[in-house]
Amino acid sequence: MNAERGNATLELVTITVPFLAVVMFVVLAGRMVAAQGTLDGAARAGARAAAAARAGTEADEAARRAVAADVEGSKVGCERLEVDVDTSDFRAGGTVRVALTCDLAVADLSPLPLPGTRTVTSRSIAVVDVHRGMQ
């Protein structure tokens, strides 16, 4: 009996460490998915705002404002956010494209202070209304 003393504690420690590692990985993966969803929504909002503008120059500015409002209103902390608005087909029935690139610090996403960054991208296209007057 005395030879087995302390085995339960050792077994608990042996199981707990890998279990906590898996839980922390799941938290990191969940936060990555949430960040991707936030950027997808921001790209959609930017494309819709650009498509609702009256002119190409206004479209670019409206898209950037909408993206900034969505990203700043979320918990996604981009170290670098790049917004690319393509208004080359801005006409009635044309399209507006918005592409986002965000560098996320992995340490902000994980319960552990992990090094490095993860680049997340998102794209969205919106159609400019055919029946709307243009400038």
ROROVO-354633 format. One record per residue: residue number from 1; chain; x, y, z of N, C-alpha, C in turn. Coordinates in Angstrom, 1 decimal, padded with zeros to 4 digits. Example, Ala and Ser with C-alpha at 12.3 -4.5 7.8 and 13.67 -1.06 7.14 Angstrom:
2
     n   chain      n.u      n.v      n.w     ca.u     ca.v     ca.w      c.u      c.v      c.w
     1       A    013.2   -005.7    007.8    012.3   -004.5    007.8    013.2   -003.3    007.8
     2       A    012.8   -002.2    007.1    013.7   -001.1    007.1    012.9    000.0    007.9
***
This chain:
135
     n   chain      n.u      n.v      n.w     ca.u     ca.v     ca.w      c.u      c.v      c.w
     1       A    000.8   -001.2    000.0    000.0    000.0    000.0    000.9    001.3    000.0
     2       A    001.9    001.3    000.8    002.7    002.5    000.9    003.5    002.8   -000.4
     3       A    003.7    001.8   -001.2    004.5    001.9   -002.5    003.6    002.7   -003.5
     4       A    002.3    002.7   -003.4    001.5    003.4   -004.3    001.1    004.8   -003.8
     5       A    001.6    005.2   -002.7    001.2    006.5   -002.1    001.7    007.6   -003.0
     6       A    000.9    008.6   -003.3    001.2    009.7   -004.1    001.0    009.5   -005.6
     7       A    000.6    008.3   -006.0    000.3    008.1   -007.4   -000.8    008.9   -007.9
     8       A   -001.8    009.1   -007.1   -003.0    009.8   -007.6   -002.6    011.3   -007.9
     9       A   -001.8    011.8   -007.1   -001.3    013.2   -007.3   -000.5    013.3   -008.6
    10       A    000.4    012.4   -008.8    001.2    012.3   -010.0    000.3    012.1   -011.2
    11       A   -000.7    011.3   -011.2   -001.6    011.0   -012.3   -002.4    012.3   -012.6
    12       A   -002.8    013.0   -011.6   -003.6    014.2   -011.7   -002.8    015.3   -012.4
    13       A   -001.5    015.4   -012.0   -000.6    016.4   -012.6   -000.3    016.0   -014.1
    14       A   -000.1    014.7   -014.3    000.1    014.3   -015.7   -001.0    014.5   -016.6
    15       A   -002.2    014.5   -016.1   -003.4    014.7   -017.0   -003.7    016.2   -017.1
    16       A   -003.5    016.9   -016.0   -003.9    018.4   -016.0   -003.1    019.2   -016.9
    17       A   -001.8    019.0   -017.0   -001.0    019.9   -017.9   -001.4    019.8   -019.3
    18       A   -001.5    018.6   -019.9   -001.9    018.5   -021.3   -003.4    019.0   -021.5
    19       A   -004.2    018.8   -020.5   -005.6    019.3   -020.6   -005.6    020.8   -020.7
    20       A   -004.8    021.5   -019.8   -004.8    022.9   -019.9   -004.2    023.5   -021.2
    21       A   -003.2    022.7   -021.7   -002.6    023.1   -023.0   -003.7    023.1   -024.1
    22       A   -004.5    022.1   -024.1   -005.6    021.9   -025.1   -006.6    023.0   -024.9
    23       A   -007.0    023.3   -023.7   -007.9    024.4   -023.4   -007.4    025.8   -023.9
    24       A   -006.1    026.0   -023.7   -005.5    027.3   -024.1   -005.5    027.4   -025.7
    25       A   -005.2    026.2   -026.3   -005.2    026.2   -027.8   -006.6    026.5   -028.3
    26       A   -007.6    025.9   -027.6   -009.0    026.1   -028.1   -009.4    027.6   -027.9
    27       A   -008.9    028.2   -026.8   -009.2    029.7   -026.6   -008.5    030.5   -027.7
    28       A   -007.3    030.2   -028.0   -006.6    030.9   -029.1   -007.3    030.7   -030.4
    29       A   -007.7    029.5   -030.8   -008.4    029.2   -032.0   -009.7    030.0   -032.1
    30       A   -010.4    030.0   -031.0   -011.7    030.7   -030.9   -011.6    032.2   -031.1
    31       A   -010.5    032.8   -030.5   -010.3    034.2   -030.7   -009.8    034.5   -032.1
    32       A   -009.1    033.6   -032.7   -008.7    033.8   -034.2   -010.0    033.8   -035.0
    33       A   -010.9    032.9   -034.8   -012.1    032.8   -035.6   -013.0    034.1   -035.4
    34       A   -013.0    034.6   -034.1   -013.8    035.8   -033.8   -013.1    037.0   -034.5
    35       A   -011.8    037.1   -034.5   -011.1    038.2   -035.2   -011.4    038.1   -036.7
    36       A   -011.4    036.9   -037.3   -011.7    036.8   -038.7   -013.1    037.2   -039.0
    37       A   -014.1    036.8   -038.2   -015.4    037.3   -038.3   -015.6    038.8   -038.3
    38       A   -014.9    039.4   -037.3   -015.0    040.8   -037.2   -014.4    041.5   -038.5
    39       A   -013.3    041.0   -039.0   -012.7    041.6   -040.2   -013.6    041.4   -041.4
    40       A   -014.3    040.2   -041.5   -015.2    039.9   -042.6   -016.4    040.9   -042.5
    41       A   -016.9    041.2   -041.3   -018.0    042.2   -041.2   -017.5    043.6   -041.5
    42       A   -016.3    043.9   -041.1   -015.8    045.3   -041.4   -015.6    045.4   -042.9
    43       A   -015.2    044.4   -043.6   -015.0    044.5   -045.1   -016.4    044.6   -045.8
    44       A   -017.4    043.9   -045.3   -018.7    044.0   -045.9   -019.3    045.4   -045.6
    45       A   -019.1    045.9   -044.4   -019.6    047.3   -044.1   -018.9    048.3   -045.0
    46       A   -017.6    048.2   -045.2   -016.8    049.1   -046.0   -017.3    049.0   -047.5
    47       A   -017.6    047.9   -048.0   -018.0    047.7   -049.4   -019.4    048.3   -049.5
    48       A   -020.3    048.1   -048.6   -021.7    048.6   -048.6   -021.6    050.1   -048.6
    49       A   -020.8    050.7   -047.7   -020.7    052.1   -047.6   -020.1    052.7   -048.8
    50       A   -019.2    052.1   -049.4   -018.6    052.6   -050.7   -019.6    052.6   -051.8
    51       A   -020.4    051.5   -051.9   -021.4    051.3   -053.0   -022.5    052.3   -052.8
    52       A   -022.8    052.8   -051.6   -023.8    053.8   -051.4   -023.4    055.2   -051.6
    53       A   -022.1    055.5   -051.9   -021.6    056.8   -052.1   -022.0    057.3   -053.5
    54       A   -021.9    058.6   -053.7   -022.3    059.2   -055.0   -021.2    059.3   -056.0
    55       A   -019.9    059.3   -055.5   -018.8    059.4   -056.4   -017.6    058.5   -055.9
    56       A   -016.7    058.2   -056.8   -015.6    057.3   -056.5   -014.7    057.8   -055.3
    57       A   -014.5    059.1   -055.3   -013.6    059.7   -054.2   -014.4    059.6   -052.9
    58       A   -015.7    059.8   -052.9   -016.5    059.7   -051.7   -016.6    058.2   -051.3
    59       A   -016.6    057.3   -052.2   -016.7    055.9   -051.9   -015.5    055.4   -051.2
    60       A   -014.3    055.8   -051.6   -013.1    055.4   -050.9   -013.1    055.9   -049.4
    61       A   -013.5    057.1   -049.2   -013.5    057.7   -047.9   -014.6    057.0   -047.0
    62       A   -015.7    056.8   -047.6   -016.8    056.1   -046.9   -016.5    054.7   -046.4
    63       A   -015.8    054.0   -047.3   -015.4    052.6   -047.0   -014.4    052.6   -045.8
    64       A   -013.4    053.5   -045.9   -012.4    053.6   -044.8   -013.0    054.0   -043.5
    65       A   -013.9    054.9   -043.5   -014.6    055.3   -042.3   -015.4    054.1   -041.7
    66       A   -016.1    053.4   -042.5   -016.9    052.2   -042.1   -016.0    051.1   -041.5
    67       A   -014.9    050.8   -042.2   -014.0    049.8   -041.7   -013.4    050.2   -040.4
    68       A   -013.0    051.5   -040.3   -012.4    051.9   -039.0   -013.4    051.9   -037.9
    69       A   -014.6    052.2   -038.1   -015.7    052.2   -037.1   -015.9    050.8   -036.6
    70       A   -016.0    049.8   -037.5   -016.2    048.4   -037.2   -015.0    047.8   -036.4
    71       A   -013.8    048.1   -036.9   -012.7    047.5   -036.2   -012.4    048.1   -034.9
    72       A   -012.5    049.4   -034.8   -012.3    050.1   -033.5   -013.4    049.8   -032.5
    73       A   -014.6    049.5   -032.9   -015.7    049.1   -032.0   -015.6    047.7   -031.5
    74       A   -014.7    046.9   -032.0   -014.5    045.5   -031.6   -013.3    045.4   -030.7
    75       A   -013.1    044.1   -030.3   -012.0    043.8   -029.4   -010.8    043.4   -030.2
    76       A   -010.8    043.5   -031.6   -009.7    043.1   -032.4   -008.7    044.2   -032.4
    77       A   -007.5    043.9   -031.9   -006.4    044.9   -031.9   -005.4    044.6   -033.0
    78       A   -005.6    045.3   -034.1   -004.7    045.2   -035.2   -003.5    046.0   -034.9
    79       A   -002.3    045.4   -035.0   -001.1    046.2   -034.9   -000.9    047.0   -036.2
    80       A   -001.3    046.5   -037.3   -001.3    047.2   -038.6   -002.6    046.8   -039.3
    81       A   -003.4    047.8   -039.7   -004.6    047.5   -040.5   -004.4    048.2   -041.9
    82       A   -004.5    047.4   -042.9   -004.3    048.0   -044.3   -005.7    047.8   -044.9
    83       A   -006.2    049.0   -045.5   -007.5    049.0   -046.1   -007.3    049.3   -047.6
    84       A   -007.7    048.5   -048.5   -007.5    048.7   -049.9   -008.9    048.8   -050.6
    85       A   -009.3    049.9   -051.1   -010.6    050.1   -051.7   -010.4    050.3   -053.2
    86       A   -011.0    049.4   -054.0   -010.9    049.5   -055.4   -012.2    050.0   -056.0
    87       A   -012.2    051.3   -056.5   -013.3    051.9   -057.1   -013.2    052.1   -058.6
    88       A   -012.3    051.2   -059.2   -012.1    051.4   -060.6   -013.3    051.0   -061.5
    89       A   -014.3    050.3   -060.9   -015.5    050.0   -061.6   -016.7    050.7   -061.0
    90       A   -016.4    051.8   -060.4   -017.5    052.6   -059.7   -018.4    053.3   -060.8
    91       A   -019.5    052.7   -061.0   -020.5    053.2   -062.0   -021.8    052.5   -061.6
    92       A   -022.9    053.0   -062.2   -024.2    052.3   -061.9   -024.1    050.9   -062.5
    93       A   -024.4    049.9   -061.6   -024.3    048.5   -062.0   -022.9    047.9   -061.8
    94       A   -021.9    048.7   -061.5   -020.5    048.3   -061.3   -020.3    047.7   -059.9
    95       A   -019.1    047.5   -059.6   -018.7    047.0   -058.2   -017.7    047.8   -057.5
    96       A   -017.7    047.7   -056.2   -016.7    048.2   -055.4   -016.1    047.1   -054.5
    97       A   -014.8    047.0   -054.5   -014.1    046.0   -053.7   -013.3    046.6   -052.6
    98       A   -013.4    045.9   -051.4   -012.7    046.3   -050.2   -011.9    045.1   -049.7
    99       A   -010.6    045.3   -049.5   -009.7    044.2   -049.0   -009.0    044.7   -047.8
   100       A   -009.0    043.9   -046.7   -008.4    044.3   -045.4   -007.3    043.3   -045.1
   101       A   -006.2    043.8   -044.5   -005.1    043.0   -044.0   -004.8    043.5   -042.6
   102       A   -004.9    042.6   -041.7   -004.7    043.0   -040.2   -003.6    042.1   -039.6
   103       A   -002.6    042.7   -039.0   -001.6    041.9   -038.3   -002.0    041.9   -036.8
   104       A   -002.3    040.7   -036.3   -002.8    040.5   -034.9   -001.6    040.0   -034.1
   105       A   -001.4    040.5   -032.9   -000.4    040.0   -032.0   -001.0    038.7   -031.3
   106       A   -000.3    037.6   -031.4   -000.7    036.4   -030.9   -000.9    036.5   -029.4
   107       A    000.0    037.2   -028.7   -000.1    037.4   -027.3   -001.5    038.0   -026.8
   108       A   -002.1    038.8   -027.7   -003.4    039.4   -027.4   -004.5    038.4   -027.5
   109       A   -004.3    037.4   -028.3   -005.3    036.4   -028.5   -005.2    035.2   -027.6
   110       A   -004.1    034.9   -027.0   -003.9    033.7   -026.2   -003.8    034.1   -024.7
   111       A   -004.2    033.2   -023.8   -004.0    033.4   -022.4   -002.6    033.4   -022.0
   112       A   -001.7    032.8   -022.8   -000.3    032.8   -022.6    000.4    033.9   -023.4
   113       A    001.5    034.4   -022.9    002.2    035.5   -023.7    003.1    034.8   -024.8
   114       A    002.4    034.5   -025.9    003.1    033.8   -027.0    003.6    034.9   -027.9
   115       A    004.8    034.7   -028.5    005.4    035.7   -029.4    004.8    035.6   -030.8
   116       A    005.0    036.7   -031.6    004.7    036.6   -033.0    003.4    037.3   -033.3
   117       A    003.1    037.4   -034.6    001.9    038.0   -035.2    001.3    037.0   -036.1
   118       A    000.0    037.2   -036.4   -000.8    036.4   -037.3   -001.5    037.4   -038.3
   119       A   -001.3    037.2   -039.6   -001.9    038.1   -040.6   -003.2    037.5   -041.0
   120       A   -004.3    038.3   -040.9   -005.6    037.9   -041.2   -006.1    038.8   -042.3
   121       A   -006.7    038.3   -043.4   -007.2    039.1   -044.5   -008.7    038.8   -044.7
   122       A   -009.3    039.8   -045.3   -010.7    039.7   -045.7   -011.0    040.5   -046.9
   123       A   -012.0    040.1   -047.7   -012.3    040.8   -048.9   -013.9    040.8   -049.0
   124       A   -014.4    041.9   -049.6   -015.8    042.0   -049.9   -016.0    042.8   -051.1
   125       A   -017.1    042.4   -051.8   -017.5    043.2   -053.0   -019.0    043.6   -052.9
   126       A   -019.3    044.8   -053.3   -020.7    045.3   -053.3   -021.0    045.9   -054.7
   127       A   -022.2    045.7   -055.1   -022.7    046.2   -056.4   -023.3    047.6   -056.2
   128       A   -022.9    048.5   -057.0   -023.4    049.8   -057.0   -024.8    049.8   -057.7
   129       A   -025.8    050.4   -057.0   -027.2    050.3   -057.4   -027.3    050.9   -058.9
   130       A   -028.0    050.1   -059.7   -028.2    050.5   -061.1   -029.2    051.7   -061.2
   131       A   -030.1    051.8   -060.3   -031.2    052.8   -060.4   -030.9    054.1   -059.6
   132       A   -029.7    054.3   -059.3   -029.3    055.5   -058.5   -028.5    056.4   -059.3
   133       A   -028.8    057.7   -059.1   -028.1    058.7   -059.9   -026.6    058.8   -059.4
   134       A   -025.7    059.1   -060.4   -024.3    059.2   -060.1   -023.8    060.6   -060.4
   135       A   -022.7    061.0   -059.7   -022.1    062.3   -060.0   -020.9    062.1   -060.9
***
